[in-house]
Amino acid sequence: MLTFHELIGFMSPKMANQILEDTQTNNREVYRALVASMAQAQKMRPVFIGRQPKERRHKGFVQVLSRAGSEEHSGNLIRGWLFKEHKDLLIVFLGKLGIEHKDGMVDDLPESISDEALNAAVDLLIEKYDQELVAIYLTAFNASNENRWGNLDTLLAEDERLQFHG
């Protein structure tokens, strides 16, 4: 039952950097907000952070985002990245589960889902996408829901294909 800040800490450094790179390139508002919040957390001016070499800046972001106090910022970053860069994955998952959505956005999520439907949807994602990406999405999906699906938490904890290996 990982939270968003824990998810940032458990994913591979390569994936964390990819999320930050993609966000900087394709979702500038989220990236600017992230720079501002990181500056505040580190008691620096945003312009100073912006002048740091990108590699150093992103490494610092990951360190701050993986702390307990950064849950909101970590969640915004990961959710924003998934919707901007991997909407197809969201649509495939929800479609396989038969959950009504509008472009990957769900208004009314069922309180639970059958093991059979969930396993079929997870198998499909693993077939089509990078395993670490699937693990990030499913963890983020469950962390975002008011009613976490217990069977999804169990899968995330026990299915070797959904483990983070840093």
Rosetta blueprint (number, residue, H / E / L):
1 M L
2 L L
3 T L
4 F H
5 H H
6 E H
7 L H
8 I H
9 G H
10 F H
11 M L
12 S L
13 P H
14 K H
15 M H
16 A H
17 N H
18 Q H
19 I H
20 L H
21 E H
22 D H
23 T H
24 Q H
25 T H
26 N H
27 N L
28 R H
29 E H
30 V H
31 Y H
32 R H
33 A H
34 L H
35 V H
36 A H
37 S H
38 M H
39 A H
40 Q H
41 A H
42 Q L
43 K L
44 M L
45 R L
46 P H
47 V H
48 F H
49 I H
50 G H
51 R H
52 Q L
53 P L
54 K H
55 E H
56 R H
57 R H
58 H H
59 K H
60 G H
61 F H
62 V H
63 Q H
64 V H
65 L H
66 S L
67 R L
68 A H
69 G H
70 S H
71 E H
72 E H
73 H H
74 S H
75 G H
76 N H
77 L H
78 I H
79 R H
80 G H
81 W H
82 L H
83 F H
84 K H
85 E H
86 H L
87 K H
88 D H
89 L H
90 L H
91 I H
92 V H
93 F H
94 L H
95 G H
96 K H
97 L H
98 G L
99 I L
100 E L
101 H L
102 K E
103 D L
104 G L
105 M E
106 V L
107 D L
108 D L
109 L L
110 P L
111 E L
112 S L
113 I L
114 S L
115 D H
116 E H
117 A H
118 L H
119 N H
120 A H
121 A H
122 V H
123 D H
124 L H
125 L H
126 I H
127 E H
128 K H
129 Y L
130 D L
131 Q H
132 E H
133 L H
134 V H
135 A H
136 I H
137 Y H
138 L H
139 T H
140 A H
141 F H
142 N H
143 A H
144 S H
145 N L
146 E L
147 N L
148 R L
149 W L
150 G H
151 N H
152 L H
153 D H
154 T H
155 L H
156 L H
157 A H
158 E H
159 D L
160 E H
161 R H
162 L H
163 Q L
164 F L
165 H L
166 G L
